[in-house]
């Protein structure tokens, strides 16, 4: 590789890094704005201690961030972004957890790309790992807000 080729390659790599950092900062701001709008509390990168993810793939998360907690339509709810695994094999997802005895996500129109698991008192909604995890990542803010706003009220 020539010096010019190396310089172009390094510049491209640096640009990708900067874009990633700026994208993460923008998402953190948008998540904070959403939390404020719907009356949720931001927890930063720590999951509230009452949340159980045992028995779900999310229990093995290697990092969490943009954690928010509140009550939506009478349902105690926690939403967060997480990373599963490390390095090239890692994947990122947005998770919504609702404390309920029944599936409060049932009224939310969804395609088959989402999975609902149970862990103790918690119902967990997330997109499982698939062959195309590079193309699918964190839930868009508008979709997250729509899913939170349509949680089915407990009876």
C-alpha positions as CSV (number, residue, x, y, z in Angstrom):
1,X,0.0,0.0,0.0
2,X,1.3,3.4,-0.9
3,X,1.6,6.3,1.5
4,X,-1.4,7.9,-0.2
5,X,-3.4,4.7,0.1
6,X,-2.6,4.4,3.8
7,X,-3.5,8.0,4.4
8,X,-6.8,7.6,2.7
9,X,-7.5,4.4,4.6
10,X,-6.6,6.0,7.9
11,X,-8.7,9.1,7.1
12,X,-11.7,6.9,6.3
13,X,-11.3,4.9,9.5
14,X,-11.1,8.2,11.5
15,X,-14.2,9.5,9.8
16,X,-16.1,6.3,10.7
17,X,-15.0,6.6,14.4
18,X,-16.0,10.3,14.6
19,X,-19.4,9.5,12.9
20,X,-20.0,6.7,15.4
21,X,-19.2,8.9,18.4
22,X,-21.4,11.7,17.2
23,X,-24.2,9.3,16.4
24,X,-24.0,7.9,20.0
25,X,-24.1,11.4,21.4
26,X,-27.1,12.3,19.3
27,X,-29.0,9.1,20.3
28,X,-28.2,9.8,24.0
29,X,-29.7,13.3,23.7
30,X,-32.8,12.0,21.8
31,X,-33.3,9.2,24.5
32,X,-33.0,11.9,27.2
33,X,-35.5,14.1,25.4
34,X,-37.9,11.1,25.0
35,X,-37.5,10.3,28.7
36,X,-38.4,13.9,29.6
37,X,-41.4,13.9,27.3
38,X,-42.9,10.8,28.8
39,X,-41.9,11.4,32.4
40,X,-39.2,8.7,32.7
41,X,-36.0,8.9,34.7
42,X,-32.6,8.4,33.0
43,X,-30.3,6.0,34.8
44,X,-27.3,6.5,32.4
45,X,-25.6,3.1,31.9
46,X,-26.8,1.3,35.0
47,X,-29.9,-1.0,35.0
48,X,-32.3,-0.5,37.9
49,X,-31.7,-3.3,40.5
50,X,-35.3,-4.5,40.3
51,X,-35.0,-5.5,36.7
52,X,-34.5,-9.2,36.1
53,X,-33.2,-10.4,32.7
54,X,-32.4,-13.9,33.9
55,X,-33.1,-16.6,31.3
56,X,-33.0,-14.1,28.4
57,X,-30.1,-13.4,26.0
58,X,-30.1,-9.9,27.5
59,X,-28.8,-11.2,30.8
60,X,-25.4,-11.6,29.1
61,X,-25.2,-7.9,27.9
62,X,-21.6,-6.7,28.0
63,X,-22.7,-3.0,28.1
64,X,-25.9,-1.0,28.7
65,X,-26.5,2.7,28.2
66,X,-29.4,5.2,27.7
67,X,-31.3,3.4,30.5
68,X,-34.7,5.0,31.3
69,X,-37.3,4.0,33.8
70,X,-40.9,5.1,34.4
71,X,-44.5,4.1,34.3
72,X,-46.3,4.0,31.0
73,X,-50.1,3.5,30.9
74,X,-49.9,2.1,34.5
75,X,-47.1,-0.4,33.5
76,X,-43.7,-0.1,35.2
77,X,-41.3,0.1,32.3
78,X,-37.6,0.2,31.6
79,X,-36.0,0.8,28.2
80,X,-32.3,0.7,27.3
81,X,-29.7,0.1,24.6
82,X,-27.3,-2.7,25.1
83,X,-24.4,-4.6,23.4
84,X,-24.1,-8.3,23.4
85,X,-20.7,-9.8,23.0
86,X,-17.4,-8.1,22.2
87,X,-15.5,-7.2,19.1
88,X,-16.6,-8.1,15.6
89,X,-19.1,-10.6,16.9
90,X,-21.0,-8.1,19.1
91,X,-24.4,-6.8,18.3
92,X,-26.5,-3.9,19.7
93,X,-30.2,-3.8,20.5
94,X,-32.8,-1.7,22.2
95,X,-34.7,-3.5,24.9
96,X,-38.1,-2.7,26.5
97,X,-38.9,-4.4,29.7
98,X,-42.3,-4.1,31.4
99,X,-43.3,-5.5,34.8
100,X,-46.5,-7.4,34.2
101,X,-48.1,-10.7,34.7
102,X,-49.2,-10.8,31.1
103,X,-47.8,-9.7,27.7
104,X,-48.4,-6.0,27.6
105,X,-46.8,-5.9,24.1
106,X,-49.6,-7.9,22.6
107,X,-51.5,-4.8,21.4
108,X,-48.4,-3.4,19.7
109,X,-48.4,-4.2,16.0
110,X,-45.2,-6.0,15.4
111,X,-43.5,-8.0,12.7
112,X,-41.9,-11.4,13.4
113,X,-38.5,-9.8,13.9
114,X,-39.2,-9.1,17.6
115,X,-39.1,-11.6,20.4
116,X,-40.9,-11.4,23.7
117,X,-39.4,-13.3,26.7
118,X,-40.3,-13.5,30.3
119,X,-37.9,-13.1,33.3
120,X,-39.7,-13.3,36.6
121,X,-42.2,-10.5,36.7
122,X,-40.8,-8.8,33.6
123,X,-41.8,-9.1,30.0
124,X,-38.8,-8.3,27.7
125,X,-39.2,-7.2,24.1
126,X,-36.1,-7.1,21.8
127,X,-35.0,-8.1,18.3
128,X,-33.0,-11.3,18.6
129,X,-29.6,-11.9,16.9
130,X,-30.0,-12.7,13.2
131,X,-27.7,-13.3,10.3
132,X,-27.9,-9.7,9.3
133,X,-27.2,-8.0,12.7
134,X,-24.9,-5.5,10.9
135,X,-28.0,-4.0,9.2
136,X,-30.2,-4.1,12.2
137,X,-29.2,-2.3,15.4
138,X,-30.9,0.0,17.8
139,X,-34.6,0.7,17.7
140,X,-35.3,4.1,16.1
141,X,-36.5,6.7,18.7
142,X,-39.9,7.2,16.9
143,X,-40.5,3.4,17.1
144,X,-39.4,3.2,20.7
145,X,-41.8,6.1,21.6
146,X,-44.6,4.4,19.7
147,X,-44.1,1.1,21.4
148,X,-43.9,2.7,24.8
149,X,-47.0,4.8,24.2
150,X,-49.1,1.7,23.3
151,X,-48.2,-0.6,26.2
152,X,-51.4,-2.3,27.3
153,X,-52.6,-1.2,30.7
154,X,-52.7,-3.8,33.4
155,X,-56.1,-4.9,34.6
